[in-house]
């Protein structure tokens, strides 16, 4: 009899029947900041060990530097943020991307800023960065990006009224003129010389950190 009861309980649970005395599912928390991260090349689940801090959601996408893959990342980021906003209308959203993931977040902000408020973004080593301060319109990768295709092609610093913080330090991925050049990327670890603890970045962070100097 005990075996039969256990079997029936398993069947009912599988079918979605809530048994008497079973704990109710907890409601989604809408407190604090909803922090969503998008990883760089190869970080398909945005779960690479460099990420740290209180992360609410990780974006899964085919993280290879091809335009169509970046578009999938933008679409998935958009879906996750909109689903969350429907569930938690007043919760602040902080979107953080690294490298290819920064291009994904960059594109999402540029395309969706008019339909969102209470959101900010942090772009770490963004390959779509508009170039050095004082040289607007200068693409970080004028030769590589067009080959990769849209939305990776082109560079801009237009984010509407969304607070956006960008970070780039001696890194050829976000600065074609980086002093370390290609060796710095391939052998010296310059592309990983950032703070990946998401709690470091405020909900209203904006401006540009470039080679250790802050430009509001």
GIGI-V799794 format. One record per backbone hydrogen bond with DSSP energy under -0.5 kcal/mol. CO is the residue of the C=O (numbers start at 1). NH is the residue of the N-H. If there is no record, write none. Layout:
CO | NH
CO | NH
//
This chain:
1 | 5
2 | 6
3 | 7
4 | 8
5 | 9
6 | 10
7 | 11
8 | 12
9 | 13
10 | 14
11 | 15
12 | 17
13 | 16
17 | 19
19 | 22
32 | 92
33 | 35
34 | 36
34 | 94
35 | 56
35 | 57
36 | 96
37 | 59
38 | 98
40 | 43
42 | 44
43 | 46
44 | 61
48 | 51
52 | 198
53 | 55
54 | 56
57 | 37
61 | 63
62 | 64
63 | 42
64 | 66
66 | 69
66 | 70
67 | 71
68 | 72
69 | 73
70 | 74
71 | 75
72 | 76
73 | 77
74 | 78
75 | 79
76 | 80
77 | 81
78 | 82
79 | 83
80 | 84
81 | 85
82 | 86
83 | 87
84 | 88
88 | 91
92 | 34
93 | 95
93 | 120
94 | 36
94 | 96
95 | 122
96 | 38
97 | 124
98 | 101
99 | 102
99 | 103
100 | 104
101 | 105
102 | 106
103 | 107
104 | 108
105 | 109
106 | 110
107 | 111
108 | 112
109 | 113
112 | 115
113 | 116
118 | 93
119 | 163
120 | 95
121 | 165
122 | 97
122 | 124
123 | 125
123 | 167
124 | 99
126 | 129
128 | 156
129 | 140
130 | 138
132 | 135
135 | 138
137 | 139
139 | 142
141 | 145
143 | 147
144 | 147
144 | 148
145 | 149
148 | 67
149 | 152
149 | 153
157 | 159
159 | 162
163 | 121
164 | 207
165 | 123
166 | 209
167 | 125
168 | 211
171 | 174
171 | 175
175 | 178
178 | 181
180 | 184
181 | 185
182 | 186
183 | 187
183 | 188
184 | 190
189 | 192
190 | 193
192 | 194
194 | 196
196 | 52
196 | 198
197 | 200
198 | 201
200 | 202
202 | 205
207 | 166
208 | 210
208 | 215
209 | 168
210 | 213
213 | 210
214 | 216
215 | 208
//
